[in-house]
């Protein structure tokens, strides 16, 4: 009886090892589409269920094999998601590049908007990926404005209208600045969950600058919406070195309500509100 149990676990372990190798090869071999993602996810789920049976053994060798295979399943699951996200980001980059080249149609705009929404809704992206997404949002905003024959209002355009223009030479800042403005807009729209999640992914240096501004304003991060937005924009101003500090409530409304008139993604009932009337510095 004991020999039969060990043999069953041995066969189960061999099957799992072979299945892991197959899945690993599939993940590495070609781009991961949504269909392929679903298929491989199902295979990993089946392997995980069989692994649970293997873990019930009392044989030390079989148990060690089960622990190894469990780590393998977890690693492959992460790799699968990472490859899917990479593919989605690449697709978004290609679609935004097409819009920048003037290939603007209502269908292309809807497609890119849907891809961005689905990616942000379903996955947590890295900072490099969010920079690509931020660039795609710029392209989307401009494309929408052209379709509607309206001038696009962009974060950097707003900064450029301030008394001192920011320096042009810094190459790595636009994504970071865009991220700070996106967090500020989430706070403006009272989407504090989104704002905090994105804030937590910021570089530590940006967080340090932001917290220093919150101390200067004698306010609590995310509990005081106006001061939080002021501190986020002041941090962006520092990064672009435009000499500006804390925007007033009217200026914040000009930026975010102006954006909401251009892009439909800001026209969510109950989200957009005027910040005028709150205390300012």
C-alpha positions as YAML, in Angstrom:
chain: A
units: angstrom
residues:
- id: 1
  name: UNK
  ca: [0.00, 0.00, 0.00]
- id: 2
  name: UNK
  ca: [2.84, 2.34, 0.93]
- id: 3
  name: UNK
  ca: [4.65, 1.51, -2.31]
- id: 4
  name: UNK
  ca: [1.53, 2.30, -4.34]
- id: 5
  name: UNK
  ca: [1.15, 5.69, -2.65]
- id: 6
  name: UNK
  ca: [4.76, 6.61, -3.33]
- id: 7
  name: UNK
  ca: [4.42, 5.49, -6.94]
- id: 8
  name: UNK
  ca: [1.30, 7.61, -7.43]
- id: 9
  name: UNK
  ca: [3.00, 10.67, -6.03]
- id: 10
  name: UNK
  ca: [6.07, 10.00, -8.17]
- id: 11
  name: UNK
  ca: [3.93, 9.82, -11.32]
- id: 12
  name: UNK
  ca: [2.06, 12.95, -10.27]
- id: 13
  name: UNK
  ca: [5.32, 14.78, -9.72]
- id: 14
  name: UNK
  ca: [6.65, 13.76, -13.14]
- id: 15
  name: UNK
  ca: [3.45, 14.96, -14.81]
- id: 16
  name: UNK
  ca: [3.64, 18.30, -13.01]
- id: 17
  name: UNK
  ca: [7.28, 18.80, -13.96]
- id: 18
  name: UNK
  ca: [6.50, 18.09, -17.61]
- id: 19
  name: UNK
  ca: [3.50, 20.43, -17.49]
- id: 20
  name: UNK
  ca: [5.56, 23.21, -15.90]
- id: 21
  name: UNK
  ca: [8.17, 22.90, -18.66]
- id: 22
  name: UNK
  ca: [5.45, 23.08, -21.31]
- id: 23
  name: UNK
  ca: [3.84, 26.17, -19.76]
- id: 24
  name: UNK
  ca: [7.23, 27.85, -19.25]
- id: 25
  name: UNK
  ca: [8.04, 27.31, -22.92]
- id: 26
  name: UNK
  ca: [4.67, 28.72, -24.01]
- id: 27
  name: UNK
  ca: [5.16, 31.84, -21.90]
- id: 28
  name: UNK
  ca: [8.65, 32.46, -23.28]
- id: 29
  name: UNK
  ca: [7.99, 31.51, -26.88]
- id: 30
  name: UNK
  ca: [5.45, 34.02, -28.17]
- id: 31
  name: UNK
  ca: [3.45, 37.16, -27.24]
- id: 32
  name: UNK
  ca: [0.71, 36.56, -24.69]
- id: 33
  name: UNK
  ca: [-2.73, 37.43, -26.06]
- id: 34
  name: UNK
  ca: [-5.81, 37.49, -23.85]
- id: 35
  name: UNK
  ca: [-6.87, 34.13, -25.31]
- id: 36
  name: UNK
  ca: [-3.49, 32.55, -24.63]
- id: 37
  name: UNK
  ca: [-3.43, 34.10, -21.17]
- id: 38
  name: UNK
  ca: [-6.76, 32.46, -20.33]
- id: 39
  name: UNK
  ca: [-5.57, 29.09, -21.67]
- id: 40
  name: UNK
  ca: [-2.29, 29.11, -19.73]
- id: 41
  name: UNK
  ca: [-4.02, 30.39, -16.60]
- id: 42
  name: UNK
  ca: [-6.35, 27.40, -16.77]
- id: 43
  name: UNK
  ca: [-3.38, 25.05, -17.16]
- id: 44
  name: UNK
  ca: [-1.68, 26.61, -14.14]
- id: 45
  name: UNK
  ca: [-4.90, 26.32, -12.16]
- id: 46
  name: UNK
  ca: [-5.15, 22.60, -13.03]
- id: 47
  name: UNK
  ca: [-1.50, 22.09, -12.07]
- id: 48
  name: UNK
  ca: [-2.12, 23.88, -8.78]
- id: 49
  name: UNK
  ca: [-5.05, 21.59, -7.98]
- id: 50
  name: UNK
  ca: [-2.98, 18.48, -8.68]
- id: 51
  name: UNK
  ca: [-0.20, 19.95, -6.59]
- id: 52
  name: UNK
  ca: [-2.54, 20.09, -3.61]
- id: 53
  name: UNK
  ca: [-2.96, 16.33, -3.82]
- id: 54
  name: UNK
  ca: [0.79, 15.88, -4.06]
- id: 55
  name: UNK
  ca: [1.32, 17.99, -0.92]
- id: 56
  name: UNK
  ca: [-0.72, 15.51, 1.15]
- id: 57
  name: UNK
  ca: [2.07, 12.92, 1.01]
- id: 58
  name: UNK
  ca: [4.11, 11.96, 4.05]
- id: 59
  name: UNK
  ca: [7.09, 10.91, 1.93]
- id: 60
  name: UNK
  ca: [9.90, 13.44, 2.49]
- id: 61
  name: UNK
  ca: [11.27, 13.27, -1.05]
- id: 62
  name: UNK
  ca: [7.80, 13.73, -2.59]
- id: 63
  name: UNK
  ca: [7.12, 16.61, -0.17]
- id: 64
  name: UNK
  ca: [10.34, 18.36, -1.22]
- id: 65
  name: UNK
  ca: [9.32, 17.95, -4.86]
- id: 66
  name: UNK
  ca: [5.90, 19.40, -4.05]
- id: 67
  name: UNK
  ca: [7.46, 22.47, -2.40]
- id: 68
  name: UNK
  ca: [9.69, 23.04, -5.44]
- id: 69
  name: UNK
  ca: [6.78, 22.70, -7.86]
- id: 70
  name: UNK
  ca: [4.66, 25.04, -5.78]
- id: 71
  name: UNK
  ca: [7.32, 27.75, -6.07]
- id: 72
  name: UNK
  ca: [7.46, 27.05, -9.81]
- id: 73
  name: UNK
  ca: [3.70, 27.51, -10.21]
- id: 74
  name: UNK
  ca: [3.84, 30.84, -8.36]
- id: 75
  name: UNK
  ca: [6.80, 32.04, -10.45]
- id: 76
  name: UNK
  ca: [5.13, 31.03, -13.74]
- id: 77
  name: UNK
  ca: [1.89, 32.74, -12.72]
- id: 78
  name: UNK
  ca: [3.80, 35.98, -12.15]
- id: 79
  name: UNK
  ca: [5.72, 35.59, -15.42]
- id: 80
  name: UNK
  ca: [2.48, 35.03, -17.29]
- id: 81
  name: UNK
  ca: [0.94, 38.22, -15.93]
- id: 82
  name: UNK
  ca: [4.13, 40.19, -16.63]
- id: 83
  name: UNK
  ca: [4.23, 38.98, -20.24]
- id: 84
  name: UNK
  ca: [0.56, 39.84, -20.70]
- id: 85
  name: UNK
  ca: [1.10, 43.36, -19.34]
- id: 86
  name: UNK
  ca: [4.17, 43.82, -21.56]
- id: 87
  name: UNK
  ca: [2.11, 42.85, -24.57]
- id: 88
  name: UNK
  ca: [-0.71, 45.19, -23.61]
- id: 89
  name: UNK
  ca: [1.70, 48.09, -23.04]
- id: 90
  name: UNK
  ca: [3.34, 47.42, -26.42]
- id: 91
  name: UNK
  ca: [-0.07, 47.43, -28.08]
- id: 92
  name: UNK
  ca: [-0.97, 50.72, -26.37]
- id: 93
  name: UNK
  ca: [2.35, 52.23, -27.48]
- id: 94
  name: UNK
  ca: [1.72, 51.16, -31.09]
- id: 95
  name: UNK
  ca: [-1.82, 52.54, -31.10]
- id: 96
  name: UNK
  ca: [-0.77, 55.87, -29.59]
- id: 97
  name: UNK
  ca: [2.07, 56.11, -32.13]
- id: 98
  name: UNK
  ca: [-0.48, 55.65, -34.89]
- id: 99
  name: UNK
  ca: [-2.55, 58.53, -33.51]
- id: 100
  name: UNK
  ca: [0.54, 60.75, -33.31]
- id: 101
  name: UNK
  ca: [1.20, 60.04, -37.00]
- id: 102
  name: UNK
  ca: [-2.22, 61.47, -37.83]
- id: 103
  name: UNK
  ca: [-4.13, 58.22, -38.28]
- id: 104
  name: UNK
  ca: [-6.99, 59.53, -36.16]
- id: 105
  name: UNK
  ca: [-10.43, 57.93, -36.33]
- id: 106
  name: UNK
  ca: [-13.18, 57.58, -33.76]
- id: 107
  name: UNK
  ca: [-12.62, 53.81, -33.81]
- id: 108
  name: UNK
  ca: [-8.87, 54.16, -33.16]
- id: 109
  name: UNK
  ca: [-9.54, 56.55, -30.28]
- id: 110
  name: UNK
  ca: [-12.10, 54.20, -28.70]
- id: 111
  name: UNK
  ca: [-9.75, 51.23, -29.10]
- id: 112
  name: UNK
  ca: [-6.84, 52.95, -27.39]
- id: 113
  name: UNK
  ca: [-9.05, 54.31, -24.63]
- id: 114
  name: UNK
  ca: [-10.47, 50.83, -24.00]
- id: 115
  name: UNK
  ca: [-7.02, 49.24, -23.89]
- id: 116
  name: UNK
  ca: [-5.73, 51.84, -21.41]
- id: 117
  name: UNK
  ca: [-8.82, 51.47, -19.21]
- id: 118
  name: UNK
  ca: [-8.68, 47.67, -19.18]
- id: 119
  name: UNK
  ca: [-4.99, 47.61, -18.38]
- id: 120
  name: UNK
  ca: [-5.27, 50.10, -15.51]
- id: 121
  name: UNK
  ca: [-8.43, 48.39, -14.24]
- id: 122
  name: UNK
  ca: [-6.99, 44.88, -14.16]
- id: 123
  name: UNK
  ca: [-3.26, 45.22, -13.54]
- id: 124
  name: UNK
  ca: [-0.81, 47.23, -11.47]
- id: 125
  name: UNK
  ca: [1.76, 48.61, -13.88]
- id: 126
  name: UNK
  ca: [5.38, 49.56, -13.26]
- id: 127
  name: UNK
  ca: [6.59, 53.15, -13.38]
- id: 128
  name: UNK
  ca: [8.26, 52.67, -16.83]
- id: 129
  name: UNK
  ca: [5.01, 51.24, -18.14]
- id: 130
  name: UNK
  ca: [3.00, 54.10, -16.62]
- id: 131
  name: UNK
  ca: [5.24, 56.55, -18.44]
- id: 132
  name: UNK
  ca: [4.30, 54.88, -21.73]
- id: 133
  name: UNK
  ca: [0.65, 54.95, -20.69]
- id: 134
  name: UNK
  ca: [0.91, 58.62, -19.74]
- id: 135
  name: UNK
  ca: [2.34, 59.37, -23.18]
- id: 136
  name: UNK
  ca: [-0.51, 57.41, -24.76]
- id: 137
  name: UNK
  ca: [-3.01, 59.44, -22.73]
- id: 138
  name: UNK
  ca: [-1.46, 62.62, -24.14]
- id: 139
  name: UNK
  ca: [-1.88, 61.26, -27.66]
- id: 140
  name: UNK
  ca: [-5.44, 60.23, -26.85]
- id: 141
  name: UNK
  ca: [-6.28, 63.66, -25.44]
- id: 142
  name: UNK
  ca: [-4.93, 65.42, -28.51]
- id: 143
  name: UNK
  ca: [-6.70, 63.01, -30.87]
- id: 144
  name: UNK
  ca: [-10.03, 63.59, -29.11]
- id: 145
  name: UNK
  ca: [-9.55, 67.33, -29.33]
- id: 146
  name: UNK
  ca: [-8.84, 67.10, -33.07]
- id: 147
  name: UNK
  ca: [-11.92, 64.96, -33.63]
- id: 148
  name: UNK
  ca: [-14.02, 67.50, -31.72]
- id: 149
  name: UNK
  ca: [-12.21, 70.48, -33.30]
- id: 150
  name: UNK
  ca: [-11.23, 71.71, -29.83]
- id: 151
  name: UNK
  ca: [-7.85, 72.79, -28.50]
- id: 152
  name: UNK
  ca: [-6.28, 70.21, -26.19]
- id: 153
  name: UNK
  ca: [-5.35, 71.37, -22.71]
- id: 154
  name: UNK
  ca: [-2.29, 69.52, -21.47]
- id: 155
  name: UNK
  ca: [-0.48, 69.55, -18.16]
- id: 156
  name: UNK
  ca: [2.72, 70.87, -19.68]
- id: 157
  name: UNK
  ca: [0.82, 73.57, -21.59]
- id: 158
  name: UNK
  ca: [-0.64, 74.70, -18.26]
- id: 159
  name: UNK
  ca: [2.81, 74.75, -16.68]
- id: 160
  name: UNK
  ca: [4.18, 76.72, -19.61]
- id: 161
  name: UNK
  ca: [1.60, 79.48, -19.04]
- id: 162
  name: UNK
  ca: [2.94, 80.10, -15.55]
- id: 163
  name: UNK
  ca: [5.25, 83.14, -15.04]
- id: 164
  name: UNK
  ca: [8.52, 81.17, -15.34]
- id: 165
  name: UNK
  ca: [8.89, 78.50, -18.00]
- id: 166
  name: UNK
  ca: [10.39, 75.16, -17.03]
- id: 167
  name: UNK
  ca: [13.74, 73.99, -18.36]
- id: 168
  name: UNK
  ca: [13.58, 72.06, -21.62]
- id: 169
  name: UNK
  ca: [16.70, 69.91, -21.24]
- id: 170
  name: UNK
  ca: [15.50, 67.34, -18.68]
- id: 171
  name: UNK
  ca: [14.64, 64.16, -20.58]
- id: 172
  name: UNK
  ca: [13.41, 61.82, -17.85]
- id: 173
  name: UNK
  ca: [10.97, 64.11, -16.05]
- id: 174
  name: UNK
  ca: [7.83, 64.22, -18.22]
- id: 175
  name: UNK
  ca: [6.62, 60.78, -17.06]
- id: 176
  name: UNK
  ca: [7.23, 61.64, -13.41]
- id: 177
  name: UNK
  ca: [5.54, 65.02, -13.75]
- id: 178
  name: UNK
  ca: [2.58, 63.46, -15.56]
- id: 179
  name: UNK
  ca: [2.23, 60.90, -12.78]
- id: 180
  name: UNK
  ca: [2.10, 63.64, -10.13]
- id: 181
  name: UNK
  ca: [-0.60, 65.46, -12.09]
- id: 182
  name: UNK
  ca: [-2.59, 62.24, -12.54]
- id: 183
  name: UNK
  ca: [-2.48, 61.67, -8.77]
- id: 184
  name: UNK
  ca: [-3.56, 65.27, -8.20]
- id: 185
  name: UNK
  ca: [-6.44, 64.82, -10.63]
- id: 186
  name: UNK
  ca: [-7.52, 61.63, -8.82]
- id: 187
  name: UNK
  ca: [-7.61, 63.63, -5.56]
- id: 188
  name: UNK
  ca: [-9.53, 66.41, -7.32]
- id: 189
  name: UNK
  ca: [-12.08, 63.82, -8.50]
- id: 190
  name: UNK
  ca: [-12.17, 62.40, -4.95]
- id: 191
  name: UNK
  ca: [-10.85, 59.04, -6.10]
- id: 192
  name: UNK
  ca: [-8.59, 58.70, -3.07]
- id: 193
  name: UNK
  ca: [-8.09, 54.96, -3.47]
- id: 194
  name: UNK
  ca: [-6.60, 55.45, -6.94]
- id: 195
  name: UNK
  ca: [-4.58, 58.45, -5.75]
- id: 196
  name: UNK
  ca: [-3.01, 56.59, -2.83]
- id: 197
  name: UNK
  ca: [-2.24, 53.51, -4.91]
- id: 198
  name: UNK
  ca: [-0.41, 55.57, -7.54]
- id: 199
  name: UNK
  ca: [1.30, 57.71, -4.90]
- id: 200
  name: UNK
  ca: [2.72, 54.58, -3.23]
- id: 201
  name: UNK
  ca: [4.45, 53.67, -6.51]
- id: 202
  name: UNK
  ca: [6.27, 57.02, -6.79]
- id: 203
  name: UNK
  ca: [10.05, 57.22, -6.34]
- id: 204
  name: UNK
  ca: [11.04, 57.87, -2.72]
- id: 205
  name: UNK
  ca: [12.61, 61.22, -3.63]
- id: 206
  name: UNK
  ca: [9.29, 62.48, -5.03]
- id: 207
  name: UNK
  ca: [7.49, 61.33, -1.88]
- id: 208
  name: UNK
  ca: [10.06, 63.13, 0.27]
- id: 209
  name: UNK
  ca: [9.51, 66.38, -1.63]
- id: 210
  name: UNK
  ca: [5.72, 65.98, -1.42]
- id: 211
  name: UNK
  ca: [5.75, 65.32, 2.33]
- id: 212
  name: UNK
  ca: [7.96, 68.36, 2.86]
- id: 213
  name: UNK
  ca: [5.33, 70.49, 1.08]
- id: 214
  name: UNK
  ca: [2.55, 68.96, 3.20]
- id: 215
  name: UNK
  ca: [4.48, 69.92, 6.35]
- id: 216
  name: UNK
  ca: [4.93, 73.43, 4.97]
- id: 217
  name: UNK
  ca: [1.17, 73.63, 4.37]
- id: 218
  name: UNK
  ca: [0.52, 72.17, 7.85]
- id: 219
  name: UNK
  ca: [-1.92, 69.65, 6.39]
- id: 220
  name: UNK
  ca: [-2.46, 65.87, 6.29]
- id: 221
  name: UNK
  ca: [-1.82, 63.99, 3.07]
- id: 222
  name: UNK
  ca: [-5.05, 62.96, 1.29]
- id: 223
  name: UNK
  ca: [-7.19, 64.02, 4.28]
- id: 224
  name: UNK
  ca: [-6.92, 67.65, 3.16]
- id: 225
  name: UNK
  ca: [-7.71, 67.58, -0.60]
- id: 226
  name: UNK
  ca: [-6.76, 71.15, -1.50]
- id: 227
  name: UNK
  ca: [-3.40, 71.07, 0.25]
- id: 228
  name: UNK
  ca: [-2.68, 67.60, -1.13]
- id: 229
  name: UNK
  ca: [-3.26, 68.84, -4.69]
- id: 230
  name: UNK
  ca: [-1.18, 71.96, -4.01]
- id: 231
  name: UNK
  ca: [1.69, 69.85, -2.68]
- id: 232
  name: UNK
  ca: [1.57, 67.44, -5.63]
- id: 233
  name: UNK
  ca: [1.64, 70.28, -8.16]
- id: 234
  name: UNK
  ca: [4.35, 72.09, -6.18]
- id: 235
  name: UNK
  ca: [6.44, 68.90, -6.37]
- id: 236
  name: UNK
  ca: [5.91, 68.83, -10.14]
- id: 237
  name: UNK
  ca: [6.94, 72.49, -10.30]
- id: 238
  name: UNK
  ca: [10.16, 71.63, -8.46]
- id: 239
  name: UNK
  ca: [10.94, 68.84, -10.92]
- id: 240
  name: UNK
  ca: [10.55, 71.13, -13.94]
- id: 241
  name: UNK
  ca: [12.21, 74.04, -12.13]
- id: 242
  name: UNK
  ca: [9.70, 76.68, -13.21]
- id: 243
  name: UNK
  ca: [9.99, 78.72, -10.01]
- id: 244
  name: UNK
  ca: [6.31, 78.25, -9.10]
- id: 245
  name: UNK
  ca: [5.03, 76.78, -5.86]
- id: 246
  name: UNK
  ca: [1.46, 76.37, -4.63]
- id: 247
  name: UNK
  ca: [-1.41, 77.02, -7.09]
- id: 248
  name: UNK
  ca: [-4.52, 78.70, -5.79]
- id: 249
  name: UNK
  ca: [-7.95, 77.05, -5.86]
- id: 250
  name: UNK
  ca: [-9.00, 78.98, -8.99]
- id: 251
  name: UNK
  ca: [-5.87, 77.83, -10.82]
- id: 252
  name: UNK
  ca: [-6.55, 74.21, -9.85]
- id: 253
  name: UNK
  ca: [-10.10, 74.52, -11.17]
- id: 254
  name: UNK
  ca: [-8.78, 76.06, -14.38]
- id: 255
  name: UNK
  ca: [-6.51, 73.05, -14.91]
- id: 256
  name: UNK
  ca: [-8.76, 70.16, -13.98]
- id: 257
  name: UNK
  ca: [-12.16, 71.52, -14.99]
- id: 258
  name: UNK
  ca: [-10.56, 72.61, -18.25]
- id: 259
  name: UNK
  ca: [-9.34, 69.09, -18.85]
- id: 260
  name: UNK
  ca: [-12.77, 67.69, -18.05]
- id: 261
  name: UNK
  ca: [-14.28, 69.76, -20.86]
- id: 262
  name: UNK
  ca: [-11.90, 68.24, -23.39]
- id: 263
  name: UNK
  ca: [-11.81, 64.55, -22.48]
- id: 264
  name: UNK
  ca: [-14.76, 62.33, -21.77]
- id: 265
  name: UNK
  ca: [-12.86, 60.34, -19.16]
- id: 266
  name: UNK
  ca: [-13.26, 63.27, -16.75]
- id: 267
  name: UNK
  ca: [-17.02, 63.55, -17.32]
- id: 268
  name: UNK
  ca: [-18.02, 61.08, -14.61]
- id: 269
  name: UNK
  ca: [-21.17, 62.08, -12.76]
- id: 270
  name: UNK
  ca: [-20.48, 62.98, -9.18]
- id: 271
  name: UNK
  ca: [-16.71, 63.04, -9.60]
- id: 272
  name: UNK
  ca: [-15.82, 66.52, -10.87]
- id: 273
  name: UNK
  ca: [-16.26, 69.33, -8.34]
- id: 274
  name: UNK
  ca: [-15.00, 72.86, -7.97]
- id: 275
  name: UNK
  ca: [-12.36, 73.36, -5.33]
- id: 276
  name: UNK
  ca: [-13.11, 77.09, -5.01]
- id: 277
  name: UNK
  ca: [-14.20, 78.07, -1.57]
- id: 278
  name: UNK
  ca: [-11.81, 75.77, 0.23]
- id: 279
  name: UNK
  ca: [-9.07, 77.50, 2.21]
- id: 280
  name: UNK
  ca: [-6.00, 78.55, 0.24]
- id: 281
  name: UNK
  ca: [-2.60, 79.78, 1.22]
...
